[in-house]
Amino acid sequence: MTEQALFPRLFATDDLVQVTSPGRYERGTWRVVGVVATTADSSDPAYDVENRRTGRQRVFHGSRLELSRVGRGA
């Protein structure tokens, strides 16, 4: 298990992130829109993200994301 999976980062709204090992339609830079409602004991929170280029929205767990740039994602 990777360190990223063991200790997922917590992201803030407007942080710019990239997907680790992106699949089809998951490439590029994504802007964090917010946290998706999760259970209190969840060790891997989910985030609502929006692709900066296409505007497509997805939900990814924090363990699948890596920080690209802090803030100013608009």
C-alpha positions as CSV (number, residue, x, y, z in Angstrom):
1,M,0.0,0.0,0.0
2,T,1.4,3.4,-0.9
3,E,2.0,6.3,1.5
4,Q,-0.7,8.3,-0.4
5,A,-3.3,5.6,0.3
6,L,-2.3,5.3,4.0
7,F,-2.3,9.1,4.6
8,P,-4.6,10.8,2.1
9,R,-4.3,14.6,1.8
10,L,-7.1,16.8,2.8
11,F,-7.9,19.3,0.1
12,A,-9.5,22.7,0.3
13,T,-12.1,24.3,-2.0
14,D,-10.4,25.8,-5.1
15,D,-7.2,23.7,-4.8
16,L,-6.0,22.4,-8.2
17,V,-5.4,18.6,-8.3
18,Q,-4.5,15.9,-10.7
19,V,-5.7,12.3,-10.7
20,T,-3.1,9.6,-9.9
21,S,-3.0,6.9,-12.6
22,P,-5.7,8.6,-14.6
23,G,-8.1,6.6,-16.7
24,R,-10.0,7.7,-19.8
25,Y,-11.5,11.2,-19.3
26,E,-9.6,11.7,-16.0
27,R,-6.5,13.5,-17.4
28,G,-5.8,17.1,-16.8
29,T,-6.1,19.5,-13.9
30,W,-9.2,19.5,-11.7
31,R,-10.5,22.1,-9.3
32,V,-11.9,21.0,-5.9
33,V,-15.4,22.2,-5.6
34,G,-16.1,20.8,-2.2
35,V,-16.2,17.7,0.1
36,V,-18.9,15.1,-0.6
37,A,-20.8,14.1,2.5
38,T,-19.0,11.1,4.0
39,T,-19.3,9.1,7.2
40,A,-17.5,10.3,10.3
41,D,-15.2,7.3,10.4
42,S,-14.2,7.5,6.7
43,S,-10.4,7.7,6.4
44,D,-10.5,8.5,2.7
45,P,-12.9,11.5,2.1
46,A,-14.5,12.0,-1.3
47,Y,-14.2,15.3,-3.2
48,D,-16.4,16.9,-5.8
49,V,-14.1,18.1,-8.6
50,E,-14.4,20.0,-11.9
51,N,-12.1,19.7,-14.9
52,R,-10.6,23.1,-15.6
53,R,-10.6,22.6,-19.4
54,T,-13.9,20.8,-20.1
55,G,-16.0,21.7,-17.0
56,R,-16.9,18.1,-16.4
57,Q,-17.6,17.2,-12.8
58,R,-16.7,14.0,-11.0
59,V,-16.3,12.7,-7.5
60,F,-12.9,11.2,-6.5
61,H,-11.6,9.9,-3.2
62,G,-8.6,11.8,-1.8
63,S,-6.3,8.8,-2.2
64,R,-6.7,9.2,-6.0
65,L,-5.7,12.9,-6.0
66,E,-2.4,14.7,-5.8
67,L,-2.0,18.4,-5.2
68,S,-1.1,20.4,-8.3
69,R,-1.4,23.9,-6.9
70,V,-3.0,25.5,-3.9
71,G,-6.0,27.8,-4.4
72,R,-6.9,30.1,-7.2
73,G,-8.6,27.4,-9.2
74,A,-11.2,29.7,-10.8
